[in-house]
């Protein structure tokens, strides 16, 4: 076979592959799509999945099913999607705490944050709120820091699990303020909130969907939100900067990913469908009520965000000496 024949055969192969990809995109989807969630029901990640599922189903013309697969600090869901057939029917609702945190926390991660997944879109972002049980005798963040310093090891803080944003963020908070609190990890926001409400754990730095209604009702004290501006659902809760701790900010994100190798036309169709879904007025109303900020990003922009945050969180985790032991 001469050089010309090799080139011709290569071009034919490429044409066939492109033809198959275009055909897949034209017929996609022709059956239900599953959104694999690495967390149990409740909290930012599950809320984001459910905000998307119903409008995406209407836009794309097939049922979109939320499938919670918690466990192993998110690895159960991530590994499941990484090994799924790359056809657009099994998608990952990715949580920043797992996607950028686990690579720094685990030496033998069973998935690669970049190589195993194709970004579809950023869905939501959320600030965090520093919430405490009313039994803690403080009324603001400065008083809380002073109380925690005067009572080292007396306060317990909840997290959504080892390596979650709530875990990493609280450890950074401890380093920033010099307080000493005991970590109590949970399997998601739901069980953590229950124990904080019961007073068994006194502190929870988490996303607003988990605790907003309890701060509004007075069952928990909201001391500060960790973003640049106040949260619309908790307008009386100051930012950390307003509360005297300007150097501490913490934001979580949720994004949609497909397994690596998913045909580009399928990814493009999913991306456009997600964009249309998030732009619907009723989705904005629901997200506002849930305390979640919709923030769409394209696959290219999402890829850039991930590559920027991976080294940032690696440095933060190592400097705070966070491990999963």
N, C-alpha and C positions, 0 to 999 in steps of 0.2 A: 504494500500500500504506500503510494507516494504522499508527499506533503500536502498536495492539493486535495487528495481524497480524504486525508485525515481532517483537514479543515472543514471540508464539506460535510463529513459525518458529524463533526462537532456541532456545526450550525444546525443540522437537522435535529440533533438531540436537544439542543437549546430550544429550538422552535417547538418541538413536541412538549417539552417541560412547560414552556410558557403557555402553550395551548391548553394544557391540562389545568394550569393555575387559573387561567382566565375562565375556563369552563367551571372550575370549582367555585370561583367567585360569583359567577352568574347564577348558579343553583344554590349557593350558600345563603342562609341556612335552610335545610329542609327537614330539620328535626330539632328537638329542644336543646338549649345550651345550658351548661352547668357552670355556675359561679362557685368555685371552691374557696371557702372562707377558713383561714387558719385559726380563728377564734370561735368560742362558743357564742350563742345569741346574747345580744346586749353589747353596748360599747361602740366605739367609733367604727371599727372595721365591719362588724355585722350591720350596723346602721347604714353605712355607706353602700354595702351590697344590696340592701333592701330598698334604698333610695333609687338605685339604678335598675333593679330587676324588672319592675312592672313597666316603667316607661320604655325601657330597652325592648321588652317583649312586644310592645305596641309598635315601636318604630321598625323593628327588624322582622316582625311577622311570625315569630315562633315563641313558645314558652321559654322563659329564662328562669332557671331554678336555682335558688340559694341552697348550697350544700355545705353545712358546717363540718369541718374536719379538724378540730383542735387536737393538740398534743405535741409533745416533744419540742416545746418552744417554737411552734410554727412549722417544724420540719416535716410533720406528717403531711400537711397540705402541700407544701412546696415540692416535696419529693414526688407526691402523687401527680401533680401537674407537670413537673419536669419530665416524667416518664410517660405521660399521656400522649395519645396520638396527636400530632400537630395539625389538626384539621379545623380548629376554631370552635369546637363544641365543648371543650373542657378548658376553662379559663381560671386564672388565679386572681383573687382579690388580695393584693399584696399590701402588707403593713410595713411602714418604714422601720419600725423597731426590729422586725425580723429580717427584712431584705438588706438593710445596711448594718444591723447590729450583729446578727448571727455569724457573718463571715469573720468578725473580729473576736467573737466569743468561742468559736468552735474550731479546733484544729482539723477535724475530719468531717467537714460539712458535706452531707450527701447530695448537695446541689450547688451549682455555681450561680451567683447573683446576676451575672451578665450573660454567660454562654448558654445557660439552660432556658432562658426566657426571652420572648420578644415583646417589647412594650407596646401597649395599645393606647393608653391614655392615663393621665393623672385624673383622679375623680374628685377627691376632697382633701382638705387640710383642716387641721384643728389646732388651736392653741391648747394649753393645758391649764387646769385650775388647781391651786393648792387648797385642798379641802380638809378640814379637821372636825372631829367629833365635838359637840358642845361641852363635853366634860373637860376639855382642855381649857384652862382658865386664861384665855387670851382673846383679844378683840381685833388684832391686826397683825401684820407680818412681823413687824419689829418686836412686838411683845412675844410672838411665837418663837422667834429665833432666840430671844433672851431666855425664855422659859426652857426651851430645849437645851440650851447651853448649861443652864443651872441644874438640869436633870438628865445628865448623860445616860443613855441606854434605857431610860424610863419609857420613852415613846416608841411605839411600833408603827412602821409604815407599810402599807399594802402596795403590791404591784400586780400587774396583769400576768406576771410570770418572769422567771429569770431571763434577762436579756431584752425585756420589753422596754419601750420608751419610758414607761413609768418607773421601771427599775433604774435604767441608766440615768434618766433625768433626776431622780431623787438622790442618787449617789453624787451627781454633779452638784446638786443643791447642797448636800452635806459638805462637800469640799469647799464650795463657795462661801459657806456661812460658818463652818467649824462646828456644826452640831453633830451629835451622835445619836442615831436612831437605829432600831433593829428592823431588818428587812423580813417581811412575811410575804412570800410569793403565792399567788393564786393562779388558777387556770382560767384567766379571763377576768373581765371587769365585773360581771354579774356577781359571782361569789365574793369578790373583794368588797364591793359596795355593801353587800349584806352585813359583813363583819364590821365594816366601818360604821354603818348605821347602828349596829348593836353595841358599839363601843369596845369591841374586843381588839380592834386595831384603831389607832387614833388619827392616822394621817394617810391621805391618798392624794398624790399628784397625778392627775389623770385628765382625759379629755372631757369637755363639757357634757356630751351625751350621757355619760355614766352617772354624773352627780348633779347636773343642773337643776332638775326638779327638786332635789333634796336641799340644795342651797336656797332655792326660791322659797321653799316651805319652812326653812329654818331648822330642818333636821340635821343639817351640817352647816358649818361656818365656811364661807368662801373667803380666804384671806387675800388672794391675788390671782390674776391670770397671767400666764407667762408669755403673752404676745406683746406686740407693739401698741395695741389699742384695746380698750375694754370690749368685753363680749356683749353683744346686743341682748342676749338672754339673761345676763347678770350685770346690768348697768351700774349697780352700786358696788361691784367688786373692782378694786383698783388694779392696775397693771403692776407688775413687779417693780418697774421703774418708779411709778407713783408711790409705791409702798416702801421705797428705800433700798431696793435691790436691783439696780439697773443692769447689772452684768449678767443676770440670769434670765434667759429666754429659752423656750422649749416649744417646738412645733412638731406635730405628727402628720404624716400623709398616708393616703390610701390610693393605690393605683391598680389598673387592670393590665394583666399580662397574659400572653398565650405561650404555649410551649415553643421553644426555639424550633425553627424549621417550618412554622406555619406559613403557608403561601402568602406572599406580599399582597395580592388582591384581597384575600380574606381578611388580613390585618387591616387593610385600608377600609374595607366595608364596615368592620367592627368599629374602627376609629370614628368614622363619619357618623355611624349610628349612635355611638356614645355621645358624641358632640351634640347631636340633635336631641337626645334624651335629656341631657343636663341643661339644655337651653329652654326646656318646657317650663312655663310659669309655675305650674303646680309642684314641680320638683324643687324649685327655689323656695316655695312656701314651706314645703315639708322639711327641707334642709335647715331653714331658719328656725323652725319649731323644734328641731332635734338638736340645734346648737352646732351644726356642721357647716363649714364654708365650702361651697362648690368651687373648684378651681381646675378647669380643663387645661391640659397640656397635650400637645401632639406627641407621637412616638419619639421623634427626634429630640424634642425638648425634655421628655421624660428620661430618655437615655442620658442626656447631659446632666440632668439633676441627680440621677443615680450615681454617675461617675464622679460627681462633685462630692456627694455625701458619704460615699464609701470611705475615703481617706479621713474625712472629718470625724465620723463616728468611730473609726478605728483608733484615732488619736485620743478621743474623749474616753473611750472604754479602757484603753491601756493606761492612761494617766490616772483614771479613777480606780484602777486595779480591780475591775469587775470581772468575775468569772462565773461559770455556771456550777461550780462545786457547791 
